[in-house]
Amino acid sequence: MSVAEDTLAALDRLFTQMIAQQESKLLRMAREVVPDLTSEDLRNPHDFPALVRDPEFNYEDGQLAGLRAAHMAARAELQGHVESSSR
């Protein structure tokens, strides 16, 4: 395995863990506002006006979006290195 592949695997595990933790935190927070909320409902929080009005929820939702974006950016960058080193 190349350095890029090792790095990609390590970052993938780290981001996956961080995203799962943030999703869990966000679901707990959301259920304080909307008790019957499901994890699937979090994909469309704008369907729940009480969540839209909650600044803490919106902040944490933004954190989750940032983690997901960073994860995909890191994967794309490192995948390019993996592909170029295998040529």
C-alpha positions as semicolon CSV with decimal commas, in nm:
position;residue;x (nm);y (nm);z (nm)
1;M;0,000;0,000;0,000
2;S;0,131;0,347;-0,090
3;V;0,162;0,639;0,148
4;A;-0,134;0,805;-0,026
5;E;-0,345;0,490;0,015
6;D;-0,251;0,461;0,382
7;T;-0,330;0,828;0,438
8;L;-0,661;0,798;0,253
9;A;-0,761;0,497;0,463
10;A;-0,667;0,670;0,790
11;L;-0,849;0,992;0,698
12;D;-1,151;0,799;0,579
13;R;-1,176;0,621;0,916
14;L;-1,128;0,946;1,107
15;F;-1,384;1,143;0,909
16;T;-1,633;0,855;0,921
17;Q;-1,604;0,845;1,301
18;M;-1,631;1,223;1,337
19;I;-1,935;1,237;1,107
20;A;-2,108;0,955;1,297
21;Q;-2,048;1,136;1,627
22;Q;-2,184;1,462;1,488
23;E;-2,489;1,287;1,339
24;S;-2,561;1,130;1,678
25;K;-2,522;1,465;1,854
26;L;-2,746;1,637;1,599
27;L;-3,017;1,372;1,634
28;R;-3,013;1,407;2,016
29;M;-3,041;1,785;1,987
30;A;-3,317;1,765;1,727
31;R;-3,517;1,523;1,940
32;E;-3,517;1,776;2,223
33;V;-3,707;2,006;1,987
34;V;-3,907;1,747;1,787
35;P;-3,930;1,428;1,999
36;D;-4,046;1,187;1,726
37;L;-3,778;1,288;1,479
38;T;-3,594;1,008;1,296
39;S;-3,243;1,009;1,156
40;E;-3,401;1,010;0,809
41;D;-3,589;1,329;0,902
42;L;-3,255;1,501;0,957
43;R;-3,193;1,484;0,583
44;N;-3,469;1,748;0,546
45;P;-3,464;1,954;0,866
46;H;-3,631;2,245;0,683
47;D;-3,952;2,035;0,698
48;F;-3,962;2,108;1,073
49;P;-4,012;2,479;1,146
50;A;-3,903;2,437;1,508
51;L;-3,562;2,314;1,389
52;V;-3,528;2,593;1,136
53;R;-3,575;2,846;1,418
54;D;-3,321;2,675;1,652
55;P;-2,982;2,848;1,618
56;E;-2,791;2,576;1,806
57;F;-2,935;2,306;1,582
58;N;-2,846;2,507;1,272
59;Y;-2,492;2,560;1,396
60;E;-2,442;2,188;1,462
61;D;-2,603;2,100;1,128
62;G;-2,351;2,333;0,964
63;Q;-2,070;2,155;1,146
64;L;-2,195;1,825;1,005
65;A;-2,211;1,969;0,654
66;G;-1,856;2,096;0,693
67;L;-1,729;1,756;0,806
68;R;-1,895;1,589;0,510
69;A;-1,749;1,843;0,268
70;A;-1,400;1,808;0,416
71;H;-1,429;1,429;0,397
72;M;-1,519;1,437;0,029
73;A;-1,250;1,696;-0,050
74;A;-0,980;1,492;0,125
75;R;-1,094;1,175;-0,052
76;A;-1,093;1,344;-0,392
77;E;-0,748;1,494;-0,339
78;L;-0,589;1,175;-0,210
79;Q;-0,766;0,954;-0,462
80;G;-0,596;1,156;-0,733
81;H;-0,260;1,083;-0,573
82;V;-0,343;0,712;-0,544
83;E;-0,445;0,695;-0,910
84;S;-0,139;0,886;-1,033
85;S;0,100;0,670;-0,829
86;S;-0,051;0,348;-0,972
87;R;0,015;0,454;-1,334
